Amino acid sequence: MASVAEQNAIVTTVKAWPERIKSFYNDVRTEMRKVTAPTWKEVQATTTVVIITVFIFAVYFAIIDYFIQQGVSWLFHYFKVQG
């Protein structure tokens, strides 16, 4: 069983919920008023940057993958000939 002090703390916490929810809701509304949608030019610019970046990473990883594949193939061939 919980002591009287613990029960009072629980009751106080439960009673504070509506005020905390109201405060949170007001904070969310205040922050949402600061949010703006990007312009069409901003959307195009960021999309272009993303596409170029993805292409660069794709080329980079393709090159790295090729060299790793060649290295592993060489190792398998080397040990196959030796064994």
Biopython code that builds the backbone (N, CA, C, O; Angstrom):
import numpy as np
from Bio.PDB.StructureBuilder import StructureBuilder

atoms = [
    (1, "MET", "N", (0.828, -1.183, 0.000)),
    (1, "MET", "CA", (0.000, 0.000, 0.000)),
    (1, "MET", "C", (0.873, 1.247, 0.000)),
    (1, "MET", "O", (1.934, 1.288, 0.623)),
    (2, "ALA", "N", (0.409, 2.239, -0.699)),
    (2, "ALA", "CA", (1.142, 3.504, -0.779)),
    (2, "ALA", "C", (0.856, 4.331, 0.470)),
    (2, "ALA", "O", (-0.238, 4.296, 1.033)),
    (3, "SER", "N", (1.875, 5.072, 0.877)),
    (3, "SER", "CA", (1.694, 5.928, 2.044)),
    (3, "SER", "C", (0.842, 7.137, 1.661)),
    (3, "SER", "O", (0.570, 7.377, 0.485)),
    (4, "VAL", "N", (0.434, 7.882, 2.667)),
    (4, "VAL", "CA", (-0.408, 9.068, 2.455)),
    (4, "VAL", "C", (0.333, 10.098, 1.608)),
    (4, "VAL", "O", (-0.263, 10.729, 0.736)),
    (5, "ALA", "N", (1.619, 10.269, 1.858)),
    (5, "ALA", "CA", (2.413, 11.241, 1.091)),
    (5, "ALA", "C", (2.481, 10.838, -0.387)),
    (5, "ALA", "O", (2.382, 11.686, -1.274)),
    (6, "GLU", "N", (2.651, 9.538, -0.641)),
    (6, "GLU", "CA", (2.708, 9.061, -2.022)),
    (6, "GLU", "C", (1.363, 9.235, -2.713)),
    (6, "GLU", "O", (1.304, 9.602, -3.887)),
    (7, "GLN", "N", (0.270, 8.966, -1.975)),
    (7, "GLN", "CA", (-1.063, 9.134, -2.550)),
    (7, "GLN", "C", (-1.327, 10.597, -2.878)),
    (7, "GLN", "O", (-1.899, 10.904, -3.924)),
    (8, "ASN", "N", (-0.912, 11.509, -1.987)),
    (8, "ASN", "CA", (-1.087, 12.935, -2.245)),
    (8, "ASN", "C", (-0.276, 13.383, -3.468)),
    (8, "ASN", "O", (-0.732, 14.216, -4.251)),
    (9, "ALA", "N", (0.913, 12.830, -3.620)),
    (9, "ALA", "CA", (1.750, 13.181, -4.768)),
    (9, "ALA", "C", (1.090, 12.708, -6.065)),
    (9, "ALA", "O", (1.108, 13.421, -7.069)),
    (10, "ILE", "N", (0.514, 11.517, -6.043)),
    (10, "ILE", "CA", (-0.161, 10.985, -7.229)),
    (10, "ILE", "C", (-1.373, 11.829, -7.576)),
    (10, "ILE", "O", (-1.591, 12.165, -8.740)),
    (11, "VAL", "N", (-2.169, 12.174, -6.554)),
    (11, "VAL", "CA", (-3.364, 12.989, -6.777)),
    (11, "VAL", "C", (-2.975, 14.357, -7.338)),
    (11, "VAL", "O", (-3.618, 14.861, -8.259)),
    (12, "THR", "N", (-1.932, 14.949, -6.785)),
    (12, "THR", "CA", (-1.476, 16.255, -7.263)),
    (12, "THR", "C", (-1.014, 16.173, -8.716)),
    (12, "THR", "O", (-1.284, 17.072, -9.512)),
    (13, "THR", "N", (-0.322, 15.098, -9.053)),
    (13, "THR", "CA", (0.145, 14.915, -10.428)),
    (13, "THR", "C", (-1.027, 14.766, -11.383)),
    (13, "THR", "O", (-1.035, 15.361, -12.461)),
    (14, "VAL", "N", (-2.018, 13.973, -10.989)),
    (14, "VAL", "CA", (-3.188, 13.765, -11.844)),
    (14, "VAL", "C", (-3.976, 15.059, -12.001)),
    (14, "VAL", "O", (-4.479, 15.349, -13.087)),
    (15, "LYS", "N", (-4.089, 15.833, -10.939)),
    (15, "LYS", "CA", (-4.815, 17.097, -11.016)),
    (15, "LYS", "C", (-4.094, 18.108, -11.904)),
    (15, "LYS", "O", (-4.737, 18.993, -12.468)),
    (16, "ALA", "N", (-2.778, 17.994, -12.038)),
    (16, "ALA", "CA", (-2.007, 18.934, -12.842)),
    (16, "ALA", "C", (-2.075, 18.618, -14.334)),
    (16, "ALA", "O", (-1.701, 19.463, -15.147)),
    (17, "TRP", "N", (-2.533, 17.443, -14.716)),
    (17, "TRP", "CA", (-2.563, 17.050, -16.126)),
    (17, "TRP", "C", (-3.330, 18.023, -17.020)),
    (17, "TRP", "O", (-2.795, 18.434, -18.050)),
    (18, "PRO", "N", (-4.548, 18.407, -16.676)),
    (18, "PRO", "CA", (-5.275, 19.311, -17.587)),
    (18, "PRO", "C", (-4.514, 20.623, -17.848)),
    (18, "PRO", "O", (-4.483, 21.107, -18.979)),
    (19, "GLU", "N", (-3.916, 21.181, -16.827)),
    (19, "GLU", "CA", (-3.177, 22.425, -17.006)),
    (19, "GLU", "C", (-1.924, 22.191, -17.858)),
    (19, "GLU", "O", (-1.571, 23.024, -18.693)),
    (20, "ARG", "N", (-1.263, 21.063, -17.642)),
    (20, "ARG", "CA", (-0.071, 20.753, -18.435)),
    (20, "ARG", "C", (-0.440, 20.512, -19.899)),
    (20, "ARG", "O", (0.285, 20.933, -20.799)),
    (21, "ILE", "N", (-1.560, 19.840, -20.136)),
    (21, "ILE", "CA", (-2.011, 19.597, -21.508)),
    (21, "ILE", "C", (-2.354, 20.915, -22.190)),
    (21, "ILE", "O", (-1.996, 21.129, -23.348)),
    (22, "LYS", "N", (-3.041, 21.791, -21.482)),
    (22, "LYS", "CA", (-3.401, 23.093, -22.032)),
    (22, "LYS", "C", (-2.146, 23.903, -22.352)),
    (22, "LYS", "O", (-2.071, 24.545, -23.399)),
    (23, "SER", "N", (-1.177, 23.876, -21.468)),
    (23, "SER", "CA", (0.074, 24.596, -21.692)),
    (23, "SER", "C", (0.809, 24.025, -22.905)),
    (23, "SER", "O", (1.323, 24.777, -23.734)),
    (24, "PHE", "N", (0.858, 22.708, -23.005)),
    (24, "PHE", "CA", (1.513, 22.072, -24.148)),
    (24, "PHE", "C", (0.815, 22.459, -25.450)),
    (24, "PHE", "O", (1.479, 22.782, -26.434)),
    (25, "TYR", "N", (-0.505, 22.431, -25.464)),
    (25, "TYR", "CA", (-1.277, 22.779, -26.657)),
    (25, "TYR", "C", (-0.999, 24.224, -27.069)),
    (25, "TYR", "O", (-0.829, 24.512, -28.254)),
    (26, "ASN", "N", (-0.956, 25.117, -26.105)),
    (26, "ASN", "CA", (-0.666, 26.521, -26.418)),
    (26, "ASN", "C", (0.748, 26.689, -26.963)),
    (26, "ASN", "O", (0.970, 27.481, -27.879)),
    (27, "ASP", "N", (1.697, 25.956, -26.411)),
    (27, "ASP", "CA", (3.076, 26.011, -26.920)),
    (27, "ASP", "C", (3.153, 25.505, -28.363)),
    (27, "ASP", "O", (3.863, 26.075, -29.191)),
    (28, "VAL", "N", (2.419, 24.433, -28.652)),
    (28, "VAL", "CA", (2.402, 23.891, -30.012)),
    (28, "VAL", "C", (1.801, 24.910, -30.971)),
    (28, "VAL", "O", (2.341, 25.127, -32.056)),
    (29, "ARG", "N", (0.711, 25.528, -30.597)),
    (29, "ARG", "CA", (0.084, 26.542, -31.461)),
    (29, "ARG", "C", (1.022, 27.712, -31.708)),
    (29, "ARG", "O", (1.100, 28.219, -32.827)),
    (30, "THR", "N", (1.737, 28.146, -30.670)),
    (30, "THR", "CA", (2.676, 29.260, -30.820)),
    (30, "THR", "C", (3.781, 28.894, -31.800)),
    (30, "THR", "O", (4.131, 29.696, -32.665)),
    (31, "GLU", "N", (4.330, 27.702, -31.675)),
    (31, "GLU", "CA", (5.405, 27.275, -32.573)),
    (31, "GLU", "C", (4.907, 27.060, -33.999)),
    (31, "GLU", "O", (5.620, 27.369, -34.954)),
    (32, "MET", "N", (3.696, 26.536, -34.153)),
    (32, "MET", "CA", (3.162, 26.300, -35.489)),
    (32, "MET", "C", (2.909, 27.603, -36.243)),
    (32, "MET", "O", (2.931, 27.612, -37.474)),
    (33, "ARG", "N", (2.671, 28.684, -35.542)),
    (33, "ARG", "CA", (2.506, 29.984, -36.204)),
    (33, "ARG", "C", (3.812, 30.449, -36.841)),
    (33, "ARG", "O", (3.800, 31.255, -37.771)),
    (34, "LYS", "N", (4.933, 29.943, -36.344)),
    (34, "LYS", "CA", (6.241, 30.323, -36.875)),
    (34, "LYS", "C", (6.633, 29.511, -38.109)),
    (34, "LYS", "O", (7.580, 29.870, -38.809)),
    (35, "VAL", "N", (5.916, 28.424, -38.381)),
    (35, "VAL", "CA", (6.259, 27.530, -39.481)),
    (35, "VAL", "C", (5.778, 28.130, -40.799)),
    (35, "VAL", "O", (4.653, 28.618, -40.905)),
    (36, "THR", "N", (6.665, 28.082, -41.812)),
    (36, "THR", "CA", (6.287, 28.541, -43.146)),
    (36, "THR", "C", (6.581, 27.445, -44.152)),
    (36, "THR", "O", (7.509, 26.657, -43.969)),
    (37, "ALA", "N", (5.793, 27.394, -45.208)),
    (37, "ALA", "CA", (6.011, 26.424, -46.272)),
    (37, "ALA", "C", (7.100, 26.959, -47.202)),
    (37, "ALA", "O", (7.192, 28.168, -47.415)),
    (38, "PRO", "N", (7.923, 26.071, -47.755)),
    (38, "PRO", "CA", (8.953, 26.540, -48.673)),
    (38, "PRO", "C", (8.348, 27.021, -49.998)),
    (38, "PRO", "O", (7.278, 26.576, -50.413)),
    (39, "THR", "N", (9.059, 27.933, -50.638)),
    (39, "THR", "CA", (8.602, 28.404, -51.942)),
    (39, "THR", "C", (8.922, 27.353, -53.001)),
    (39, "THR", "O", (9.691, 26.423, -52.755)),
    (40, "TRP", "N", (8.322, 27.512, -54.188)),
    (40, "TRP", "CA", (8.559, 26.558, -55.260)),
    (40, "TRP", "C", (10.036, 26.556, -55.659)),
    (40, "TRP", "O", (10.589, 25.499, -55.963)),
    (41, "LYS", "N", (10.678, 27.724, -55.660)),
    (41, "LYS", "CA", (12.102, 27.808, -55.996)),
    (41, "LYS", "C", (12.949, 27.046, -54.971)),
    (41, "LYS", "O", (13.899, 26.358, -55.345)),
    (42, "GLU", "N", (12.612, 27.163, -53.690)),
    (42, "GLU", "CA", (13.348, 26.441, -52.643)),
    (42, "GLU", "C", (13.183, 24.931, -52.805)),
    (42, "GLU", "O", (14.140, 24.178, -52.626)),
    (43, "VAL", "N", (11.983, 24.492, -53.141)),
    (43, "VAL", "CA", (11.734, 23.064, -53.342)),
    (43, "VAL", "C", (12.554, 22.549, -54.520)),
    (43, "VAL", "O", (13.157, 21.479, -54.438)),
    (44, "GLN", "N", (12.579, 23.302, -55.605)),
    (44, "GLN", "CA", (13.362, 22.895, -56.777)),
    (44, "GLN", "C", (14.851, 22.848, -56.449)),
    (44, "GLN", "O", (15.547, 21.913, -56.846)),
    (45, "ALA", "N", (15.339, 23.847, -55.728)),
    (45, "ALA", "CA", (16.767, 23.907, -55.395)),
    (45, "ALA", "C", (17.177, 22.743, -54.508)),
    (45, "ALA", "O", (18.189, 22.092, -54.767)),
    (46, "THR", "N", (16.408, 22.478, -53.474)),
    (46, "THR", "CA", (16.778, 21.386, -52.568)),
    (46, "THR", "C", (16.631, 20.026, -53.253)),
    (46, "THR", "O", (17.416, 19.115, -52.990)),
    (47, "THR", "N", (15.635, 19.882, -54.125)),
    (47, "THR", "CA", (15.474, 18.630, -54.868)),
    (47, "THR", "C", (16.664, 18.397, -55.787)),
    (47, "THR", "O", (17.164, 17.277, -55.893)),
    (48, "THR", "N", (17.116, 19.454, -56.451)),
    (48, "THR", "CA", (18.283, 19.346, -57.321)),
    (48, "THR", "C", (19.518, 18.931, -56.527)),
    (48, "THR", "O", (20.282, 18.072, -56.967)),
    (49, "VAL", "N", (19.713, 19.533, -55.373)),
    (49, "VAL", "CA", (20.862, 19.184, -54.532)),
    (49, "VAL", "C", (20.782, 17.721, -54.112)),
    (49, "VAL", "O", (21.796, 17.024, -54.123)),
    (50, "VAL", "N", (19.625, 17.255, -53.750)),
    (50, "VAL", "CA", (19.461, 15.855, -53.318)),
    (50, "VAL", "C", (19.758, 14.907, -54.469)),
    (50, "VAL", "O", (20.454, 13.911, -54.277)),
    (51, "ILE", "N", (19.246, 15.193, -55.662)),
    (51, "ILE", "CA", (19.469, 14.307, -56.808)),
    (51, "ILE", "C", (20.946, 14.247, -57.164)),
    (51, "ILE", "O", (21.478, 13.169, -57.430)),
    (52, "ILE", "N", (21.612, 15.395, -57.173)),
    (52, "ILE", "CA", (23.047, 15.422, -57.489)),
    (52, "ILE", "C", (23.841, 14.667, -56.429)),
    (52, "ILE", "O", (24.747, 13.902, -56.760)),
    (53, "THR", "N", (23.510, 14.875, -55.167)),
    (53, "THR", "CA", (24.216, 14.189, -54.083)),
    (53, "THR", "C", (24.032, 12.681, -54.170)),
    (53, "THR", "O", (24.995, 11.934, -53.992)),
    (54, "VAL", "N", (22.828, 12.225, -54.436)),
    (54, "VAL", "CA", (22.569, 10.791, -54.565)),
    (54, "VAL", "C", (23.371, 10.220, -55.731)),
    (54, "VAL", "O", (23.934, 9.131, -55.614)),
    (55, "PHE", "N", (23.431, 10.928, -56.839)),
    (55, "PHE", "CA", (24.203, 10.468, -57.988)),
    (55, "PHE", "C", (25.687, 10.356, -57.641)),
    (55, "PHE", "O", (26.331, 9.366, -57.987)),
    (56, "ILE", "N", (26.229, 11.358, -56.964)),
    (56, "ILE", "CA", (27.642, 11.335, -56.579)),
    (56, "ILE", "C", (27.936, 10.148, -55.663)),
    (56, "ILE", "O", (28.925, 9.442, -55.859)),
    (57, "PHE", "N", (27.081, 9.926, -54.667)),
    (57, "PHE", "CA", (27.279, 8.791, -53.771)),
    (57, "PHE", "C", (27.143, 7.464, -54.511)),
    (57, "PHE", "O", (27.864, 6.514, -54.206)),
    (58, "ALA", "N", (26.235, 7.383, -55.472)),
    (58, "ALA", "CA", (26.068, 6.146, -56.236)),
    (58, "ALA", "C", (27.334, 5.833, -57.015)),
    (58, "ALA", "O", (27.781, 4.686, -57.035)),
    (59, "VAL", "N", (27.916, 6.834, -57.655)),
    (59, "VAL", "CA", (29.157, 6.625, -58.396)),
    (59, "VAL", "C", (30.276, 6.224, -57.442)),
    (59, "VAL", "O", (31.035, 5.297, -57.724)),
    (60, "TYR", "N", (30.377, 6.917, -56.320)),
    (60, "TYR", "CA", (31.413, 6.613, -55.336)),
    (60, "TYR", "C", (31.316, 5.169, -54.852)),
    (60, "TYR", "O", (32.311, 4.444, -54.842)),
    (61, "PHE", "N", (30.112, 4.753, -54.451)),
    (61, "PHE", "CA", (29.948, 3.388, -53.948)),
    (61, "PHE", "C", (30.130, 2.346, -55.049)),
    (61, "PHE", "O", (30.586, 1.237, -54.769)),
    (62, "ALA", "N", (29.786, 2.677, -56.293)),
    (62, "ALA", "CA", (30.019, 1.746, -57.392)),
    (62, "ALA", "C", (31.514, 1.525, -57.585)),
    (62, "ALA", "O", (31.956, 0.397, -57.804)),
    (63, "ILE", "N", (32.286, 2.592, -57.505)),
    (63, "ILE", "CA", (33.743, 2.467, -57.650)),
    (63, "ILE", "C", (34.328, 1.659, -56.498)),
    (63, "ILE", "O", (35.132, 0.755, -56.723)),
    (64, "ILE", "N", (33.937, 1.971, -55.278)),
    (64, "ILE", "CA", (34.429, 1.235, -54.109)),
    (64, "ILE", "C", (34.036, -0.238, -54.213)),
    (64, "ILE", "O", (34.849, -1.119, -53.933)),
    (65, "ASP", "N", (32.798, -0.508, -54.613)),
    (65, "ASP", "CA", (32.330, -1.891, -54.751)),
    (65, "ASP", "C", (33.145, -2.635, -55.795)),
    (65, "ASP", "O", (33.491, -3.799, -55.595)),
    (66, "TYR", "N", (33.455, -1.981, -56.902)),
    (66, "TYR", "CA", (34.253, -2.618, -57.952)),
    (66, "TYR", "C", (35.619, -3.031, -57.414)),
    (66, "TYR", "O", (36.054, -4.163, -57.629)),
    (67, "PHE", "N", (36.297, -2.124, -56.717)),
    (67, "PHE", "CA", (37.635, -2.450, -56.199)),
    (67, "PHE", "C", (37.589, -3.538, -55.130)),
    (67, "PHE", "O", (38.471, -4.396, -55.089)),
    (68, "ILE", "N", (36.596, -3.517, -54.281)),
    (68, "ILE", "CA", (36.466, -4.581, -53.275)),
    (68, "ILE", "C", (36.202, -5.921, -53.960)),
    (68, "ILE", "O", (36.770, -6.943, -53.575)),
    (69, "GLN", "N", (35.336, -5.914, -54.979)),
    (69, "GLN", "CA", (35.032, -7.140, -55.713)),
    (69, "GLN", "C", (36.292, -7.681, -56.387)),
    (69, "GLN", "O", (36.542, -8.885, -56.345)),
    (70, "GLN", "N", (37.076, -6.821, -56.998)),
    (70, "GLN", "CA", (38.306, -7.256, -57.657)),
    (70, "GLN", "C", (39.289, -7.816, -56.632)),
    (70, "GLN", "O", (39.948, -8.823, -56.891)),
    (71, "GLY", "N", (39.391, -7.174, -55.475)),
    (71, "GLY", "CA", (40.300, -7.651, -54.431)),
    (71, "GLY", "C", (39.904, -9.010, -53.899)),
    (71, "GLY", "O", (40.759, -9.878, -53.725)),
    (72, "VAL", "N", (38.633, -9.209, -53.638)),
    (72, "VAL", "CA", (38.161, -10.496, -53.129)),
    (72, "VAL", "C", (38.332, -11.577, -54.196)),
    (72, "VAL", "O", (38.737, -12.696, -53.883)),
    (73, "SER", "N", (38.028, -11.254, -55.443)),
    (73, "SER", "CA", (38.215, -12.230, -56.529)),
    (73, "SER", "C", (39.681, -12.620, -56.650)),
    (73, "SER", "O", (39.998, -13.794, -56.838)),
    (74, "TRP", "N", (40.571, -11.649, -56.545)),
    (74, "TRP", "CA", (42.006, -11.933, -56.614)),
    (74, "TRP", "C", (42.420, -12.848, -55.466)),
    (74, "TRP", "O", (43.171, -13.803, -55.668)),
    (75, "LEU", "N", (41.922, -12.551, -54.238)),
    (75, "LEU", "CA", (42.253, -13.402, -53.094)),
    (75, "LEU", "C", (41.771, -14.836, -53.293)),
    (75, "LEU", "O", (42.517, -15.775, -53.015)),
    (76, "PHE", "N", (40.545, -15.024, -53.766)),
    (76, "PHE", "CA", (40.023, -16.369, -54.015)),
    (76, "PHE", "C", (40.852, -17.077, -55.071)),
    (76, "PHE", "O", (41.178, -18.254, -54.919)),
    (77, "HIS", "N", (41.193, -16.375, -56.135)),
    (77, "HIS", "CA", (42.007, -16.969, -57.186)),
    (77, "HIS", "C", (43.393, -17.320, -56.653)),
    (77, "HIS", "O", (43.908, -18.400, -56.944)),
    (78, "TYR", "N", (43.994, -16.439, -55.889)),
    (78, "TYR", "CA", (45.329, -16.646, -55.337)),
    (78, "TYR", "C", (45.378, -17.884, -54.448)),
    (78, "TYR", "O", (46.286, -18.706, -54.568)),
    (79, "PHE", "N", (44.392, -18.015, -53.550)),
    (79, "PHE", "CA", (44.385, -19.162, -52.630)),
    (79, "PHE", "C", (43.945, -20.450, -53.317)),
    (79, "PHE", "O", (44.308, -21.538, -52.870)),
    (80, "LYS", "N", (43.175, -20.346, -54.389)),
    (80, "LYS", "CA", (42.764, -21.526, -55.132)),
    (80, "LYS", "C", (43.979, -22.111, -55.859)),
    (80, "LYS", "O", (44.165, -23.327, -55.882)),
    (81, "VAL", "N", (44.789, -21.258, -56.440)),
    (81, "VAL", "CA", (45.987, -21.713, -57.141)),
    (81, "VAL", "C", (46.985, -22.294, -56.149)),
    (81, "VAL", "O", (47.634, -23.295, -56.449)),
    (82, "GLN", "N", (47.120, -21.688, -54.978)),
    (82, "GLN", "CA", (48.069, -22.137, -53.971)),
    (82, "GLN", "C", (47.635, -23.478, -53.360)),
    (82, "GLN", "O", (48.481, -24.317, -53.052)),
    (83, "GLY", "N", (46.340, -23.683, -53.187)),
    (83, "GLY", "CA", (45.828, -24.850, -52.475)),
    (83, "GLY", "C", (45.690, -25.998, -53.334)),
    (83, "GLY", "O", (45.269, -27.062, -52.879)),
]
sb = StructureBuilder()
sb.init_structure("model")
sb.init_model(0)
sb.init_chain("A")
sb.init_seg("    ")
for serial, (resi, resn, name, xyz) in enumerate(atoms, 1):
    if name == "N":
        sb.init_residue(resn, " ", resi, " ")
    sb.init_atom(name, np.array(xyz, "f"), 0.0, 1.0, " ", f" {name:<3s}", serial, name[0])
structure = sb.get_structure()
